[in-house]
């Protein structure tokens, strides 16, 4: 499901660190060399390279990247090189700082990561910011949105396969009742969405669909401009069909006049090692154009090369 | 700070398991032998004994204890023998099942454990009950109380020494405002209490005390019968002076006509390895009688012997 490709024979972290140093030091930076290394190492390998690099050259690799590279290429490479938990903590922290209702990064992190990975991100947040993530979310984001988010970022969902069908039926009815009453911000709605295991929630939403004739996200579109309803729909999409959620983020980012590089960068950096193949498949199905082609049309230079490398479609020409 | 005493030379888990088996098998159970072993082993040692016991005799040690022992002695020994995270998960689960407003076990677990230990309890809850703790709390406990509790059990507080004094001043004012307005269930009050690090909260409450002339818990007593205010006071006590909180639980348990063995058992089993010395000191200061004397006056038999062993005051007579 990942698109990351790692060569059969991987150099040692010492060799990789040395090559990276060379790429920075020459006459002009050698971006191709940097991509050929970092875009083809998994999280554990990148971590080892970063450690060896600091040890050997007395400078954090991320700092060297920051000094040598610029703009979107740099942002993507730094985000990609980061340890996944630190990356999530960094993205979450940025999101709490400049919150707009349409910024869904926090939802995305809370709902598409495994329970354990979300916990690792919370631990990394402690280390990086000397605070807890829920502390910042609760402090900076208010209203129903904030309530939902605090719930979501603090959750530690059960991940087993068990489904309680009686409960699913009850809770499908509860959801239906509050949606019909136009009370989608009801505590019970938030509780069910924010605490049930993804498997249990999926069962509940299937029953909802069967019993009441519509997928819940259709019923949550009564007012397409309502920001809270939009957040609820995203939450449900992230929890039940993350590949569709990410496909849409990519589609909107690419179709936007001028491209939303922030979103494109974030999705590729966070999903290349997880489920990017699935997302790219979904993209082609929905947009009738392969993701790599859309990226080639919309981006250029080293940024384009790195994106293609990470989605497993390196341009060898 | 712990009262648990472990001998200088500890037998191997194999030897301990064998002795326990002997204690169960003889003509009548040998309770003294059981106490002499289990009451003097730390969590890691008890875990090793339990593993070896299952391996060797094909039965969980806890099951053997359950078959051989009875009543309060059994309850205390089983609770004590459990791994701390499993113990917390077990106590929490019982509390979600029969909830009464005065049942403060969930608050206690959420607020007196370290962030990491609370997380371990959440993990153990997954394993034991195939659900998350916040899922059960949110499902079974409603109202302001439930809201507070979900917040608390899901928290992962930062534990560093940093204090932001500006923030502490702001939040002391926010707390004061809502308390004065009789709106102690305000989201902002819950947010501050449930998400700030214990060190930060302590600074805020010190400023509150200095600026407004009363300790916050005094101001939260406007209606002594209000259950939610009572829960808030307990929460604050658990977060800032856990030894005083536990001292009071012990005092009420012992002073009650008939003794509240459940509470006595819980506090001794959960604190003997943590801060029982501190709690016992507080008890003597507050009740003018040493805790061991109060226990001798109020309990008897093997239960008494085990309690005394765990609080480090074995009766050698």
Contacts between the chains, C-beta under 8 A, distances in Angstrom:
chain1	res1	chain2	res2	distance
A	119	B	119	6.7
A	119	B	156	7.5
A	122	B	156	5.1
A	123	B	156	7.8
A	126	B	156	7.7
A	126	B	158	5.1
A	126	B	159	7.5
A	126	B	160	7.5
A	130	B	158	6.2
A	130	B	160	5.3
A	130	B	162	5.1
A	131	B	158	5.2
A	131	B	197	7.6
A	132	B	155	7.2
A	132	B	156	5.7
A	132	B	157	5.8
A	132	B	158	4.9
A	132	B	195	6.3
A	132	B	197	7.5
A	134	B	154	7.6
A	134	B	155	6.6
A	134	B	156	7.2
A	134	B	195	5.3
A	135	B	157	7.7
A	135	B	158	6.9
A	135	B	195	4.1
A	135	B	196	6.3
A	135	B	197	7.8
A	138	B	191	4.4
A	138	B	194	7.8
A	138	B	195	5.1
A	139	B	191	7.0
A	139	B	195	7.5
A	142	B	187	7.8
A	147	B	187	7.5
A	150	B	151	7.5
A	150	B	191	7.9
A	150	B	195	7.9
A	151	B	150	7.5
A	151	B	154	7.7
A	154	B	134	7.6
A	154	B	151	7.7
A	154	B	154	3.7
A	154	B	155	6.5
A	154	B	156	7.1
A	155	B	132	7.3
A	155	B	134	6.6
A	155	B	154	6.5
A	156	B	119	7.6
A	156	B	122	5.1
A	156	B	123	7.8
A	156	B	126	7.7
A	156	B	132	5.7
A	156	B	134	7.2
A	156	B	154	7.1
A	157	B	132	5.8
A	157	B	135	7.8
A	158	B	126	5.1
A	158	B	130	6.2
A	158	B	131	5.2
A	158	B	132	4.9
A	158	B	135	6.9
A	159	B	126	7.6
A	160	B	126	7.6
A	160	B	130	5.3
A	162	B	130	5.0
A	187	B	142	7.8
A	187	B	147	7.5
A	191	B	138	4.4
A	191	B	139	7.0
A	191	B	150	7.9
A	194	B	138	7.8
A	195	B	132	6.3
A	195	B	134	5.3
A	195	B	135	4.1
A	195	B	138	5.1
A	195	B	139	7.5
A	195	B	150	7.9
A	196	B	135	6.3
A	197	B	131	7.6
A	197	B	132	7.5
A	197	B	135	7.8
